[in-house]
Amino acid sequence: MQITNIHQAKTQLSKLIERVLLGEEIVIARAGKPVAKLVPYQPNRQPRQGGQWRGKVEIAADFDQLPDELTAAFRGEKP
C-alpha cells in the first residue's frame, strides 16, 4: 500500500487509478495523515431486498397532523 500526498494524487491521478486497477491500494494523506483510500470499485453482487422492517415499525395515525401552535408558527403568527 502506497501513501501519497494530495498534490501528488491530483497531478498523477490517472497513474494512480491504473495502479488501483491492478489491485494496489493507494492512501492519500494531508500533512502526513491518511484521509482517503483509493481501492478498486466492486459493484454489489446481489440486488437489495426490502422488507426487513415490515411489522417492526408502526406509524401513528396522527403522524401528518401538526399541532396548532406549530402550524401558527409556520404562518408567522405568535401564540
N, C-alpha and C positions, 0 to 999 in steps of 0.2 A: 504494500500500500504506500503510495507516494503522497507526500504533503506538499502542496504548492500554495503560494500566496495569491491573493485576489487579483493583483495586477498581472501576474504571470498567467493566471487562469483566463483572464479577459483577452490577453494577447494571443494565447495559444489554445483557445477553446476547441478548435477543430482537431488538433493533435490529441488533446486530452480525451475527446469523445472517441477517437479511433482506438486509443488505449483501453478505454472502458468497454468498447465493443469486443475487444479481445479478452475481456474477463477481469481486467485490473480495476481496483477501486482507487479513486483519487479523492483525497481530503483537501478541501480548500480552507485556508486559515487566514485570519486577520490578526495582525500583530503577534503571530506565532501561535494563536489559539484556534483550534479547529472550529469552524462554523457551519460547514456543509460537506456532503459527501456525494460524489458522482458515482453511480452504480448503473449497471445495465438495466434497462426497463424490462419488466416482466408483466405482461398483461394477466388479469385474473383468469385463471383456468376454468372456473365454474361460474355460471351466471348466479347472481344473487337471488336468494329466495326470501320472500317476505313472510309475514305472519307470525314471527316469533313472539310478538307482544299480544296476539289475539287472546282475549279472555283474561289478560293480566292488567289491562288499563281500562278505566271507565271514565267517561267524560260526563260531568254533571249536566243536568238538564238546563240549568241557567248559565252555562258557560259563556254564551254570547251576549248576555244581558249585563249592561254596565249599571252600577249604582247611580242614582240620580245626581249625587254630588259630583261624580266623575264626569258624567255627561254634561253637567253645567260648566265644569272647569274647561272642557274641550270647546265649549261655546264662548269661553271668555267671561263667564258670569262668576261673580263672587258669592260664596254662600252667605 
